[in-house]
Amino acid sequence: MFTKMKIALIGKALKSADEGDEEHLLTKSQALAMLSSDALSSIAYGPEQVVLVLTAISAAAIWWSLPIGIIVLVLLASLTISYQQVIRAYPKGGGAYMVSTENLSPLAGLVAGGSLLVDYMLTVAVSVSSGADAITSALPVLKDYNLAISLILIVGLMLMNLRGLRESATSLMIPVYLFIVSALFLIGFGFFQIATGHLSYNATAHVGKVVPGVGIILLLRAFTSGSASLTGVEAISNAVPFFKKPKERNAAQTLAIMSLILGIMFAGITFLNYWLGILPSQHITILAQMAKIIFGNSALGNALFYV
């Protein structure tokens, strides 16, 4: 009975001898879904964390999210170039662990590897909590069940990953690509509304306005919060052996595509949040507020909001 339950939940056991079989390796589209979901999903909470820190001083400080966002994008570009070099230098994978071990010391490698393990666990906690907030922003009646929703999502992700690399990547393709398309559509439609004059300028302060209380420590704190949007960029460089041949080229191209999408999303959400003057709320995420304003209250707008 236990065996049948195990097969139903996580599938049949895979043969170790087939680990390097081309059939079990990832295409670029599958890898983008599986290895980029960490980084791409972080735009749902990264820009909001910047605004949350700034509004602790004043709502007028939101304009600072624009220069901070530019610096985050420069950091993203630097990381992308660095990890593409890592992919070419270490095609067998290992990422920061292998780089630190071979170029610094085994102890440095352990520190890098241990940091990534902690980072992955914290990322799951933050991302899943953000996902639960997104669900309850759309369905406020579920607000009291945020923790239960988060636990259900974690168990679902665990079972999905236990089914194997290719299987979990295939399962993730629909939600990840739906998220990418819907987020890019939201940003694109928002800019179209601005260009056509249907989305009025409602910023809390003009760029350059002096805001009392804003100092270097606060700005650095906001920058570190915004850098949470870059969590997971290293995942592709750690998983080069799981790509189909040519492994290095496919991994480097997938990393470039992911970084481009992430950069567009982060820049678009940061700018639209400034333009609309949206403030953080305990009951609804900034992304949900943005979708309500941009899509409007029509039947089609409401449908797009829930998507």
C-alpha positions in Angstrom: 0.0 0.0 0.0 2.8 2.4 0.9 4.5 1.6 -2.4 1.4 2.4 -4.4 0.9 5.6 -2.5 4.6 6.6 -3.1 4.2 5.9 -6.9 1.0 7.9 -7.0 2.6 10.9 -5.3 6.1 11.1 -6.6 6.1 8.6 -9.6 8.2 5.6 -10.3 11.9 5.5 -9.3 14.3 6.7 -12.0 17.4 4.7 -12.8 20.7 6.2 -11.8 22.2 4.9 -15.0 19.9 7.1 -17.0 20.9 10.3 -15.1 22.8 11.7 -18.1 20.4 10.3 -20.7 19.4 13.0 -23.2 15.7 12.0 -22.6 15.9 13.2 -19.0 17.8 16.5 -19.7 16.2 19.9 -20.0 15.5 22.0 -23.1 15.9 25.8 -22.8 12.1 26.3 -22.4 11.9 23.7 -19.7 15.0 25.1 -17.9 13.6 28.6 -18.1 10.4 27.4 -16.4 12.2 25.4 -13.7 15.4 27.3 -13.0 14.1 30.8 -13.5 10.9 30.6 -11.4 12.9 31.5 -8.3 14.3 34.8 -9.8 11.2 35.8 -11.9 8.7 35.3 -9.1 10.7 37.6 -6.8 9.6 40.6 -8.8 6.2 40.1 -7.1 7.7 41.2 -3.8 11.2 42.8 -4.6 10.0 46.2 -5.8 7.4 46.3 -3.0 10.1 45.8 -0.4 11.9 48.9 -1.7 8.8 51.0 -1.4 8.0 49.6 2.1 11.4 50.7 3.4 11.1 54.2 1.8 7.6 54.8 3.0 8.8 54.2 6.6 10.1 57.8 6.3 7.5 59.4 4.1 5.3 58.5 1.1 7.2 61.3 -0.8 10.3 59.2 -0.6 8.9 56.7 -3.2 10.7 58.6 -6.0 14.0 57.2 -4.6 12.9 53.8 -5.9 13.8 54.9 -9.4 17.5 55.5 -8.9 17.7 52.5 -6.6 16.0 50.4 -9.3 18.6 51.5 -11.8 21.4 50.4 -9.5 19.7 47.0 -9.0 19.5 46.6 -12.8 23.3 47.4 -13.1 23.9 44.7 -10.4 21.7 42.3 -12.4 23.7 42.9 -15.6 27.0 42.3 -13.6 25.7 39.1 -12.1 24.5 37.8 -15.5 27.9 38.5 -17.1 29.7 36.9 -14.2 27.5 33.7 -14.1 27.9 33.3 -17.9 31.6 33.2 -17.3 31.1 30.7 -14.6 29.0 28.5 -16.9 31.8 28.5 -19.5 34.6 27.9 -17.0 32.7 25.2 -15.0 30.5 23.3 -17.4 30.1 20.5 -15.0 28.1 22.8 -12.6 28.7 23.6 -9.0 28.4 27.4 -9.4 29.7 29.5 -6.5 30.7 26.4 -4.5 33.1 25.2 -7.2 34.4 28.7 -8.0 35.2 29.4 -4.3 36.6 25.9 -3.7 39.0 25.9 -6.6 40.0 29.6 -6.6 40.0 30.4 -2.8 39.9 27.4 -0.5 37.7 24.4 0.5 36.5 26.4 3.5 35.4 29.3 1.3 33.6 26.8 -0.9 31.7 25.4 2.2 30.8 28.9 3.2 29.4 29.6 -0.3 27.6 26.3 -0.5 26.1 26.7 3.0 25.0 30.3 2.2 23.2 29.0 -0.9 21.4 26.3 1.1 20.2 28.9 3.6 19.3 31.2 0.8 17.2 28.6 -1.0 15.2 27.8 2.2 14.6 31.5 2.9 13.6 32.1 -0.7 11.0 29.4 -0.5 9.7 30.9 2.7 9.5 34.5 1.2 8.3 33.5 -2.2 5.6 31.2 -0.9 4.4 33.8 1.6 4.3 36.3 -1.3 2.3 33.8 -3.3 -0.2 33.4 -0.5 -0.5 37.2 -0.2 -1.2 37.4 -3.9 -4.0 34.8 -3.6 -5.6 36.5 -0.6 -5.3 39.9 -2.4 -7.5 38.5 -5.1 -9.7 36.6 -2.6 -9.8 38.6 0.6 -12.1 36.1 2.2 -9.1 33.7 2.5 -6.9 36.3 4.4 -7.1 34.4 7.7 -5.7 31.3 6.0 -2.4 32.7 4.7 -0.3 30.3 6.7 -2.3 27.3 5.6 -2.1 28.3 2.0 1.6 28.7 2.3 2.1 25.2 3.8 -0.1 23.7 1.0 2.0 25.4 -1.6 5.2 24.2 -0.1 4.0 20.6 0.1 2.8 20.9 -3.5 6.2 22.1 -4.7 8.0 19.4 -2.7 5.9 16.6 -4.4 6.4 18.2 -7.8 10.2 18.2 -7.4 10.3 14.7 -6.0 8.9 13.4 -9.3 12.1 14.2 -11.0 13.8 17.1 -12.8 12.1 16.8 -16.2 8.7 16.1 -14.8 8.8 19.0 -12.4 10.0 21.3 -15.2 7.1 20.2 -17.4 4.6 20.8 -14.6 6.0 24.3 -13.9 5.9 25.4 -17.6 2.2 26.4 -17.5 2.2 28.5 -14.3 5.6 30.1 -14.9 4.9 31.1 -18.5 1.4 32.3 -17.6 3.0 34.5 -14.9 5.6 35.8 -17.4 3.0 36.6 -20.1 0.5 38.2 -17.7 3.1 40.3 -15.9 4.6 41.6 -19.1 1.1 42.3 -20.4 0.3 44.2 -17.3 3.4 46.3 -17.7 2.9 46.8 -21.4 -0.7 47.8 -21.0 0.2 50.2 -18.2 2.7 52.0 -20.5 0.2 52.0 -23.3 -2.4 53.6 -20.9 0.2 56.3 -20.0 1.1 57.0 -23.6 -2.5 57.4 -24.6 -3.3 59.6 -21.6 -5.7 57.2 -19.8 -3.4 56.7 -16.8 -2.9 60.0 -15.0 0.3 60.9 -13.2 -0.3 60.4 -9.5 3.2 60.2 -8.0 3.6 61.1 -4.3 6.5 63.4 -5.2 8.4 64.6 -8.2 11.8 63.1 -8.9 14.5 65.1 -7.1 12.3 66.4 -4.3 14.2 66.7 -1.0 12.6 64.4 1.6 13.6 65.0 5.3 14.9 61.9 7.0 16.2 60.1 3.9 19.8 59.3 4.5 22.4 56.9 3.1 21.5 54.1 5.6 17.9 54.2 4.6 18.8 54.1 0.9 21.2 51.2 1.4 18.5 49.4 3.3 16.1 49.9 0.4 18.7 48.8 -2.1 19.4 45.5 -0.2 15.6 44.9 -0.1 15.3 45.5 -3.8 18.2 43.2 -4.4 16.0 40.4 -3.2 14.6 40.5 -6.7 17.8 39.0 -7.9 17.6 35.9 -5.7 17.9 32.8 -7.8 19.9 34.3 -10.7 22.7 31.8 -9.9 20.5 28.7 -10.2 21.2 28.2 -13.9 25.0 28.2 -13.4 24.6 25.5 -10.8 22.6 23.2 -13.1 24.6 23.2 -16.4 24.9 19.4 -16.5 21.1 19.1 -16.6 20.8 21.0 -20.0 20.6 19.3 -23.4 23.7 19.6 -25.6 25.4 22.0 -26.3 25.1 22.4 -22.5 27.1 25.6 -22.0 25.6 27.5 -24.8 22.0 26.5 -23.9 22.6 27.4 -20.2 24.2 30.8 -21.1 21.3 31.7 -23.5 18.7 30.6 -20.9 20.5 32.8 -18.3 20.5 35.8 -20.7 16.8 35.3 -21.5 15.9 35.1 -17.8 17.9 38.2 -16.9 16.2 40.2 -19.7 12.7 39.2 -18.6 13.6 39.9 -15.0 15.1 43.3 -15.8 12.0 44.3 -17.9 9.6 43.2 -15.1 11.6 44.9 -12.3 12.0 48.2 -14.2 8.4 48.2 -15.4 6.8 47.5 -12.0 9.1 50.0 -10.2 8.3 52.8 -12.7 4.5 52.1 -12.7 4.4 52.0 -8.9 6.1 55.5 -8.8 3.8 56.9 -11.6 0.7 55.6 -9.8 1.8 56.5 -6.3 0.8 53.2 -4.9 1.4 52.7 -1.1 2.1 49.3 0.6 -0.9 47.8 2.4 -1.3 44.9 4.8 -4.4 43.7 3.0 -3.4 43.8 -0.7 -0.1 43.6 -2.5 1.3 46.5 -4.6 1.1 44.3 -7.7 -2.6 43.6 -7.1 -3.3 47.3 -6.5 -1.4 48.1 -9.8 -3.5 45.5 -11.7 -6.7 47.0 -10.4 -5.8 50.5 -11.4 -4.4 49.6 -14.9 -7.1 47.1 -15.9 -10.0 49.0 -14.4 -13.4 47.7 -13.1 -14.9 46.3 -16.3 -15.7 42.6 -16.7 -12.6 42.1 -18.8 -10.5 44.1 -16.4 -11.6 42.0 -13.5 -10.8 38.8 -15.4 -7.3 40.1 -16.2 -6.9 41.1 -12.6 -7.5 37.6 -11.4 -5.2 36.1 -14.0 
